[in-house]
Amino acid sequence: MPSESDRHWLKQPPLWVGAGPLLVFLVMAAVDLKLATAFTEGGKAIISNWLGSTWQWMVALLFLIAAALAISPVGRLKLGGAEAKPSLKLFDWCAVLICTLLAGGGVFWSAAEPLFHFQSPAPYFEGVSGSTEAAVDPALAVSFLHWGFLAWALVATTVTITFSVLERRGEPLRPRSLLVPLVPRSWVDGPLGHLSDGLSVVAAIAGTVGPLGFLSLQLSNAAGQLPGLADSAGLQSLVVVLLTAVFATSTVSGIQKGIKWLSELNVWLTLGLGAALLVLGPGLWLAQHFFSSFGLYLSRLPQMALASNDASGNWVNGWTVFYWGWFLGYAPLMGLFTAGVSRGRSVRELVLAVAILCPLVTNIWFTLLGGSGLYLELANQGSVTGPLAESGAAAALLAILTQLPLAWLLIPAGLLLVVLFMATSADSMSYAAAMVVSGQSQPPAVLRLFWALMIGSLTLVLLRIGTSLGDSTSINALQAFIVIAAVPVTPLVLTTLWTAPRLAWREWQRQQG
């Protein structure tokens, strides 16, 4: 029989705390796009300067704490209790983690980001000339920083551990539960708890809509090159509708069916395309540069992770701080989603999978795809950076794949991979948002569908804002809004630096006793 919360989900305060700011921003952008852009860009600059260094230190400490927990005896602690059994097989579990956390964005940016750093080397590497062989390893190393150990640890290690222990104690999988060890119960159940839940949803949904919008432009651009089709407003809208239908269907079907099935398909397709890039592309060159750039990444990691964010040109704010704000916004919802699918796994398994395995897979993918772009650019200057400069990051993937053997097969496979990764990320966000609003690990299907449609609708309307075809100003404004939305989430994630080891240690002692 449906519960009271199932029948009256529209009355749940976190739903409207979460949906309200997104709708207000949408109206602002529709009424005056320049105002929305000025608000978000100005807010992003102020917050990056104000919180940038805090985020940098927080992310570094969070990874170190997660690693320490995994190495310690607490690493054997089972999430969900000593008697908990995994609901997913090891391969399925790893596939869901890889595909639903950061890989959707990573697949999209893997073609373009190394090229940006290749053309204009990061300030950590003084004396390195852009667009030269010497710029290859630094370009990949900086990409590894943004999509490596620190980034993945941020979204689903200490936050997930805190959620898991608190759920074991009877707390719901909602961002407000992170406050339980710190503030009175009346605060958790009152307006502070509603704000924590709702604003966590804002940050995560905002972070999902931006990449989905870019992907829609990319797919429309690619489809527009086919005979009989043109890159038009109607085609872009159709792409968004089709994508929304895919991830809405998946999230309504649930983790065991939709999300798990898409994740498995993603992994096998990634392995196939990765093998093709290695065989058809400069395989030996890519392998050599993976190891050399990964060594450079490890040796420069402290310097890159904690670089001053007030340096000339504000490079750190424009890249690293933006990424940390983006991923920070995901952390509460990604953390609770991961807690939901990780019952029966140990803390050590969680940290190894999320903070070690997933980053390594992502870094290898960046090398295979982004590295192939660097190789092609060195061999024929402008062949990849030309389309990148003309059409933006979305054009990099096609510019790379069209120059490789069997391009007729690689291009549709690459586009399908991006679509599936983004669909998996979007349906996991829809599922997690529904968990937050309902406070249930198996939220009602109508709530899951509501958030899926919210993501699709926001993307559709944002793409239509602006006067010219393919205008992504509104998406850029929303990407800046991501940084603003991450501000209220910051205290929630900061608390896990203390609560995760404390709660895990006490739970470990209780199980041993």
Wavefront OBJ file of the C-alpha trace (Angstrom):
o trace
v 0.000 0.000 0.000
v 1.434 3.449 -0.909
v 2.713 5.448 2.024
v 1.572 8.949 2.901
v 4.765 10.371 1.395
v 4.128 8.426 -1.822
v 0.640 9.895 -2.196
v 1.628 13.436 -1.261
v 5.091 13.824 -2.736
v 4.137 17.199 -4.193
v 3.869 18.543 -0.634
v 7.439 17.571 0.287
v 9.387 20.802 1.088
v 12.730 19.553 -0.369
v 11.027 19.084 -3.744
v 10.166 22.767 -3.999
v 13.390 23.962 -2.377
v 15.150 22.035 -5.155
v 12.850 22.845 -8.057
v 12.291 26.495 -7.091
v 15.776 27.941 -7.757
v 16.039 26.058 -11.066
v 12.702 27.435 -12.226
v 13.588 30.968 -11.062
v 16.852 30.814 -13.001
v 15.018 29.489 -16.036
v 12.535 32.378 -15.935
v 15.375 34.876 -15.458
v 17.199 33.501 -18.486
v 14.016 33.536 -20.576
v 13.213 37.148 -19.641
v 16.716 38.581 -19.853
v 19.526 36.280 -20.925
v 22.164 38.989 -20.433
v 21.045 39.485 -16.835
v 21.211 35.751 -16.158
v 24.655 35.578 -17.737
v 25.935 38.575 -15.750
v 24.545 37.119 -12.520
v 26.061 33.696 -12.995
v 29.420 34.766 -14.408
v 29.838 37.438 -11.720
v 28.820 35.018 -8.993
v 31.184 32.371 -10.322
v 34.134 34.804 -10.253
v 33.402 35.998 -6.712
v 32.861 32.514 -5.303
v 35.928 31.071 -7.054
v 38.115 33.727 -5.455
v 36.390 33.368 -2.100
v 36.131 29.564 -1.787
v 38.633 28.310 -4.351
v 41.515 27.598 -1.982
v 39.129 26.052 0.558
v 37.851 23.653 -2.079
v 41.396 22.775 -3.135
v 42.475 21.879 0.414
v 39.200 20.088 1.125
v 39.517 17.859 -1.955
v 43.131 16.962 -1.149
v 42.373 16.156 2.500
v 39.295 14.169 1.545
v 41.337 11.872 -0.706
v 43.990 11.381 1.995
v 41.370 10.551 4.638
v 39.629 8.078 2.328
v 42.951 6.401 1.526
v 43.854 6.212 5.231
v 40.510 4.576 6.051
v 41.013 2.000 3.297
v 44.497 1.101 4.534
v 43.506 0.943 8.215
v 41.646 -1.974 9.888
v 38.458 0.070 9.398
v 38.815 -0.764 5.697
v 37.262 -4.163 6.428
v 34.058 -2.526 7.689
v 31.063 -3.631 5.622
v 28.739 -0.947 4.346
v 25.189 -1.709 5.409
v 26.213 -3.962 8.298
v 28.207 -7.153 8.806
v 25.345 -9.296 7.498
v 24.745 -7.194 4.349
v 25.147 -8.954 1.015
v 26.034 -7.173 -2.251
v 23.002 -6.689 -4.497
v 25.217 -6.383 -7.584
v 27.992 -8.646 -8.844
v 31.490 -7.147 -8.698
v 31.621 -6.352 -12.426
v 28.101 -4.893 -12.399
v 28.887 -2.819 -9.299
v 32.082 -1.402 -10.804
v 30.261 -0.740 -14.084
v 27.522 1.220 -12.305
v 30.119 3.259 -10.361
v 32.216 4.050 -13.417
v 29.255 4.977 -15.572
v 27.120 6.947 -13.123
v 29.619 9.082 -11.211
v 31.938 11.243 -13.332
v 32.476 9.204 -16.481
v 29.659 10.890 -18.410
v 31.422 14.241 -18.236
v 34.789 12.563 -18.636
v 33.800 10.886 -21.904
v 32.593 14.218 -23.247
v 35.702 16.202 -22.228
v 38.311 13.539 -22.967
v 38.613 14.631 -26.584
v 38.801 18.392 -25.965
v 40.495 19.110 -22.643
v 43.948 17.678 -23.477
v 43.898 19.782 -26.669
v 43.225 22.978 -24.717
v 46.157 22.282 -22.377
v 48.299 21.206 -25.326
v 47.783 24.555 -27.049
v 48.226 26.600 -23.856
v 50.241 24.662 -21.240
v 49.170 25.109 -17.622
v 51.244 27.525 -15.491
v 52.747 24.592 -13.575
v 54.917 23.850 -16.594
v 56.970 26.953 -17.239
v 59.122 26.886 -20.326
v 56.965 24.357 -22.174
v 55.912 25.648 -25.590
v 52.361 24.965 -26.682
v 51.513 22.742 -29.654
v 54.829 20.884 -29.422
v 55.822 17.351 -28.518
v 57.005 18.670 -25.144
v 53.450 19.830 -24.341
v 51.886 16.351 -24.688
v 52.687 14.958 -21.237
v 51.846 18.186 -19.359
v 48.509 18.369 -21.215
v 47.573 14.833 -20.230
v 48.882 15.281 -16.676
v 46.612 18.286 -16.066
v 43.657 16.370 -17.508
v 44.487 13.525 -15.098
v 44.404 16.045 -12.227
v 40.872 17.154 -13.095
v 39.500 13.671 -13.753
v 41.728 11.555 -11.516
v 42.057 10.404 -7.917
v 41.000 13.645 -6.233
v 37.932 14.239 -8.380
v 36.528 10.739 -7.977
v 37.258 10.630 -4.241
v 35.346 13.895 -3.829
v 32.050 12.562 -5.140
v 31.746 9.195 -3.413
v 34.160 8.219 -0.623
v 33.813 9.999 2.731
v 30.291 11.135 1.842
v 29.293 7.577 0.948
v 30.860 6.140 4.109
v 29.025 8.676 6.289
v 25.717 7.941 4.567
v 26.207 4.178 4.893
v 26.913 4.227 8.640
v 24.067 6.645 9.321
v 21.658 4.543 7.244
v 22.704 1.541 9.341
v 21.591 3.556 12.367
v 18.178 4.174 10.852
v 18.742 7.508 9.118
v 17.330 7.996 5.595
v 19.552 8.384 2.546
v 19.115 12.145 2.299
v 21.706 14.973 2.411
v 20.172 16.206 5.675
v 21.424 13.023 7.357
v 24.988 14.369 7.079
v 23.947 16.913 9.739
v 22.820 14.287 12.273
v 26.161 13.956 14.133
v 26.539 17.748 14.343
v 23.243 19.547 15.074
v 20.067 18.930 17.119
v 17.448 16.602 15.673
v 14.926 19.439 15.453
v 17.258 21.262 13.063
v 17.723 18.162 10.916
v 13.966 17.603 10.648
v 13.194 21.304 10.180
v 14.007 24.030 7.647
v 17.774 23.374 7.776
v 17.164 19.778 6.695
v 14.795 20.870 3.914
v 17.396 23.343 2.644
v 20.154 20.717 2.742
v 18.080 18.277 0.701
v 16.689 20.792 -1.764
v 19.895 22.702 -2.466
v 21.808 19.450 -2.932
v 19.292 18.574 -5.634
v 19.756 22.030 -7.214
v 23.533 21.560 -7.438
v 23.319 18.055 -8.883
v 20.568 18.790 -11.418
v 22.324 21.993 -12.551
v 25.503 20.003 -13.085
v 23.649 17.461 -15.213
v 21.732 19.859 -17.469
v 24.849 21.670 -18.747
v 26.659 18.640 -20.206
v 23.375 17.308 -21.560
v 22.900 20.584 -23.441
v 26.408 20.451 -24.898
v 25.862 16.833 -25.897
v 22.650 17.763 -27.689
v 24.464 20.424 -29.703
v 27.217 17.931 -30.496
v 24.838 15.239 -31.676
v 22.797 17.724 -33.692
v 25.970 19.004 -35.324
v 27.046 15.456 -36.186
v 23.618 14.463 -37.496
v 23.483 17.652 -39.555
v 26.366 16.348 -41.646
v 24.287 13.383 -42.848
v 22.476 13.584 -46.188
v 18.988 15.033 -45.900
v 19.510 16.511 -42.419
v 20.480 19.992 -41.271
v 21.660 21.244 -37.900
v 18.467 23.053 -36.953
v 16.505 24.048 -33.878
v 14.071 21.235 -34.569
v 16.832 18.639 -34.803
v 18.400 19.836 -31.541
v 15.024 19.628 -29.812
v 14.459 16.134 -31.194
v 17.842 15.019 -29.832
v 16.959 16.282 -26.349
v 13.543 14.596 -26.443
v 15.057 11.267 -27.508
v 17.779 11.443 -24.849
v 15.222 12.301 -22.192
v 13.084 9.344 -23.268
v 16.092 7.027 -22.896
v 17.130 8.038 -19.397
v 13.554 8.565 -18.176
v 12.714 4.993 -19.172
v 15.892 3.753 -17.531
v 15.399 5.552 -14.221
v 11.747 4.471 -13.950
v 12.786 0.845 -14.464
v 15.194 1.127 -11.518
v 18.835 0.364 -10.736
v 18.656 -3.386 -11.188
v 17.172 -3.147 -14.688
v 17.766 0.158 -16.460
v 20.848 1.699 -14.874
v 22.683 -1.628 -14.513
v 21.893 -2.630 -18.100
v 23.041 0.719 -19.528
v 26.182 0.615 -17.386
v 27.155 -2.832 -18.629
v 26.566 -1.759 -22.224
v 28.681 1.364 -21.619
v 31.596 -0.630 -20.263
v 31.667 -3.124 -23.127
v 31.324 -0.372 -25.725
v 34.110 1.606 -24.028
v 36.400 -1.427 -24.049
v 35.655 -2.026 -27.718
v 36.207 1.575 -28.775
v 39.302 1.859 -26.596
v 40.781 -1.251 -28.207
v 39.971 0.158 -31.640
v 41.736 3.450 -30.827
v 44.758 1.514 -29.584
v 44.935 -0.755 -32.661
v 43.887 1.686 -35.383
v 45.660 4.688 -33.870
v 49.215 5.263 -32.644
v 49.064 2.478 -30.043
v 52.727 2.407 -28.983
v 52.917 6.221 -28.865
v 49.786 6.351 -26.685
v 51.099 3.684 -24.307
v 54.428 5.473 -23.893
v 52.761 8.808 -23.201
v 50.272 7.321 -20.766
v 53.061 6.113 -18.487
v 55.207 9.230 -18.882
v 52.292 11.628 -18.336
v 50.928 9.573 -15.438
v 54.351 9.701 -13.775
v 54.411 13.460 -14.320
v 50.915 13.710 -12.826
v 51.936 11.817 -9.685
v 55.156 13.803 -9.215
v 53.390 17.152 -9.639
v 50.121 16.245 -7.899
v 50.674 18.239 -4.669
v 51.884 21.281 -6.619
v 48.954 21.153 -9.061
v 46.283 20.339 -6.487
v 47.248 23.159 -4.106
v 48.362 25.846 -6.561
v 47.460 29.410 -5.633
v 44.117 30.445 -7.115
v 45.054 34.125 -7.330
v 47.885 33.706 -9.813
v 48.076 35.873 -12.905
v 45.300 35.082 -15.360
v 43.377 33.066 -12.748
v 44.066 29.832 -14.619
v 43.399 27.778 -11.491
v 39.971 29.360 -11.014
v 39.068 28.897 -14.660
v 39.925 25.200 -14.656
v 40.625 23.392 -11.375
v 38.390 25.416 -9.053
v 35.529 25.228 -11.546
v 35.832 21.446 -11.720
v 35.967 21.114 -7.935
v 32.841 23.264 -7.632
v 31.103 21.193 -10.296
v 31.984 17.849 -8.715
v 31.311 19.164 -5.213
v 27.750 19.920 -6.268
v 27.355 16.268 -7.260
v 28.829 14.869 -4.036
v 25.764 14.579 -1.753
v 23.529 12.928 -4.343
v 26.306 10.821 -5.878
v 27.380 9.803 -2.370
v 23.937 8.619 -1.353
v 23.417 6.902 -4.704
v 26.713 5.062 -4.239
v 25.752 4.126 -0.684
v 22.533 2.647 -2.035
v 24.289 0.383 -4.553
v 27.291 -0.484 -2.331
v 25.636 -2.325 0.550
v 27.645 -5.411 1.380
v 30.896 -3.939 0.068
v 33.709 -3.003 2.433
v 35.107 0.477 2.933
v 38.323 -0.760 1.335
v 36.482 -2.056 -1.727
v 34.622 1.253 -2.021
v 37.766 3.400 -1.885
v 39.696 1.125 -4.239
v 36.846 1.117 -6.760
v 35.893 4.801 -6.576
v 39.195 6.550 -5.831
v 41.653 4.220 -7.634
v 40.016 2.010 -10.294
v 37.578 4.575 -11.715
v 40.248 7.294 -12.044
v 42.659 4.887 -13.736
v 39.999 3.850 -16.258
v 39.173 7.513 -16.887
v 42.831 8.493 -17.304
v 43.431 5.638 -19.753
v 40.396 6.778 -21.750
v 41.673 10.372 -21.808
v 44.970 9.064 -23.160
v 43.350 6.913 -25.852
v 40.956 9.550 -27.175
v 42.558 12.865 -26.191
v 46.032 11.471 -26.828
v 45.002 10.404 -30.327
v 43.917 13.995 -30.925
v 47.324 15.270 -29.786
v 49.105 12.823 -32.096
v 46.963 13.822 -35.085
v 47.498 17.509 -34.321
v 51.277 17.051 -34.178
v 51.188 15.222 -37.514
v 48.904 17.765 -39.196
v 48.675 21.087 -37.403
v 45.138 22.483 -37.299
v 43.438 19.196 -38.181
v 41.894 18.973 -34.706
v 42.464 22.395 -33.147
v 40.862 24.051 -36.187
v 37.416 22.499 -35.603
v 37.960 22.992 -31.860
v 38.454 26.733 -32.339
v 35.602 27.020 -34.810
v 32.900 24.981 -33.100
v 34.069 24.521 -29.515
v 34.679 21.452 -27.384
v 31.803 19.523 -28.978
v 33.648 19.365 -32.315
v 36.800 17.673 -30.984
v 35.409 14.135 -30.931
v 34.393 14.117 -34.602
v 37.615 15.882 -35.628
v 39.616 13.026 -34.097
v 37.517 10.061 -35.209
v 37.173 11.240 -38.824
v 40.961 11.008 -39.289
v 41.277 7.420 -38.075
v 40.825 4.234 -40.122
v 37.285 2.830 -40.100
v 35.925 6.284 -39.268
v 32.522 5.218 -40.611
v 32.333 2.733 -37.723
v 34.164 4.695 -35.007
v 32.047 7.861 -35.351
v 28.645 6.260 -34.632
v 30.227 4.104 -31.906
v 31.776 7.184 -30.280
v 28.551 9.178 -30.435
v 26.566 6.244 -29.048
v 29.048 5.939 -26.191
v 28.663 9.597 -25.249
v 24.874 9.298 -25.415
v 24.794 6.215 -23.200
v 27.181 7.658 -20.611
v 25.175 10.860 -20.387
v 21.926 8.885 -20.191
v 23.340 6.785 -17.353
v 24.487 9.872 -15.449
v 21.124 11.588 -15.977
v 19.069 8.608 -14.862
v 21.214 8.105 -11.750
v 20.717 11.794 -10.900
v 16.972 11.436 -11.388
v 16.954 8.378 -9.150
v 19.080 10.049 -6.471
v 16.966 13.231 -6.508
v 13.853 11.118 -5.986
v 15.561 9.360 -3.063
v 16.285 12.752 -1.476
v 12.719 14.016 -1.786
v 11.054 10.799 -0.628
v 13.637 9.680 1.926
v 13.295 6.135 0.552
v 15.959 3.889 -0.937
v 13.342 2.726 -3.471
v 11.617 6.026 -4.351
v 8.255 6.107 -6.155
v 8.453 5.826 -9.935
v 6.513 9.072 -10.370
v 9.226 10.978 -8.492
v 11.990 9.417 -10.562
v 10.106 10.355 -13.721
v 9.523 13.910 -12.453
v 13.237 14.623 -12.082
v 14.103 12.960 -15.383
v 11.583 15.200 -17.117
v 12.884 18.217 -15.174
v 16.415 17.600 -16.509
v 15.157 17.135 -20.062
v 12.823 20.132 -19.935
v 15.464 22.477 -18.543
v 17.889 21.385 -21.257
v 15.277 21.809 -23.971
v 14.260 25.309 -22.896
v 17.822 26.483 -22.273
v 18.882 25.441 -25.755
v 16.057 27.526 -27.187
v 17.145 30.673 -25.336
v 19.194 32.980 -27.533
v 18.767 34.399 -30.973
v 20.993 32.248 -33.140
v 21.088 28.539 -33.877
v 23.324 26.608 -31.514
v 23.740 29.533 -29.137
v 25.146 27.976 -25.963
v 25.231 31.161 -23.901
v 22.458 29.895 -21.650
v 24.301 26.611 -21.111
v 27.469 28.538 -20.240
v 25.429 30.581 -17.776
v 24.111 27.400 -16.199
v 27.637 25.991 -15.980
v 28.600 29.096 -14.019
v 25.455 28.594 -11.937
v 26.897 25.191 -10.987
v 29.665 26.920 -9.025
v 27.139 29.114 -7.234
v 24.948 26.098 -6.446
v 27.938 24.302 -4.912
v 28.307 26.911 -2.144
v 25.528 25.654 0.187
v 26.688 22.084 -0.417
v 30.240 22.870 0.749
v 29.538 22.647 4.517
v 27.794 19.291 4.064
v 30.808 17.739 2.354
v 33.277 19.444 4.698
v 31.646 17.755 7.682
v 32.468 14.319 6.262
v 36.185 14.976 6.728
v 35.456 14.506 10.433
v 32.297 12.410 10.557
v 33.357 9.676 8.101
v 36.436 8.440 10.030
v 34.700 8.979 13.390
v 31.518 7.103 12.470
v 33.395 4.352 10.620
v 35.726 3.773 13.577
v 32.841 3.543 16.038
v 30.909 1.195 13.763
v 34.029 -0.946 13.346
v 34.468 -1.151 17.122
v 30.804 -2.047 17.562
v 31.052 -4.877 15.036
v 34.255 -6.170 16.629
v 32.687 -6.097 20.078
l 1 2 3 4 5 6 7 8 9 10 11 12 13 14 15 16 17 18 19 20 21 22 23 24 25 26 27 28 29 30 31 32 33 34 35 36 37 38 39 40 41 42 43 44 45 46 47 48 49 50 51 52 53 54 55 56 57 58 59 60 61 62 63 64 65 66 67 68 69 70 71 72 73 74 75 76 77 78 79 80 81 82 83 84 85 86 87 88 89 90 91 92 93 94 95 96 97 98 99 100 101 102 103 104 105 106 107 108 109 110 111 112 113 114 115 116 117 118 119 120 121 122 123 124 125 126 127 128 129 130 131 132 133 134 135 136 137 138 139 140 141 142 143 144 145 146 147 148 149 150 151 152 153 154 155 156 157 158 159 160 161 162 163 164 165 166 167 168 169 170 171 172 173 174 175 176 177 178 179 180 181 182 183 184 185 186 187 188 189 190 191 192 193 194 195 196 197 198 199 200 201 202 203 204 205 206 207 208 209 210 211 212 213 214 215 216 217 218 219 220 221 222 223 224 225 226 227 228 229 230 231 232 233 234 235 236 237 238 239 240 241 242 243 244 245 246 247 248 249 250 251 252 253 254 255 256 257 258 259 260 261 262 263 264 265 266 267 268 269 270 271 272 273 274 275 276 277 278 279 280 281 282 283 284 285 286 287 288 289 290 291 292 293 294 295 296 297 298 299 300 301 302 303 304 305 306 307 308 309 310 311 312 313 314 315 316 317 318 319 320 321 322 323 324 325 326 327 328 329 330 331 332 333 334 335 336 337 338 339 340 341 342 343 344 345 346 347 348 349 350 351 352 353 354 355 356 357 358 359 360 361 362 363 364 365 366 367 368 369 370 371 372 373 374 375 376 377 378 379 380 381 382 383 384 385 386 387 388 389 390 391 392 393 394 395 396 397 398 399 400 401 402 403 404 405 406 407 408 409 410 411 412 413 414 415 416 417 418 419 420 421 422 423 424 425 426 427 428 429 430 431 432 433 434 435 436 437 438 439 440 441 442 443 444 445 446 447 448 449 450 451 452 453 454 455 456 457 458 459 460 461 462 463 464 465 466 467 468 469 470 471 472 473 474 475 476 477 478 479 480 481 482 483 484 485 486 487 488 489 490 491 492 493 494 495 496 497 498 499 500 501 502 503 504 505 506 507 508 509 510 511 512 513
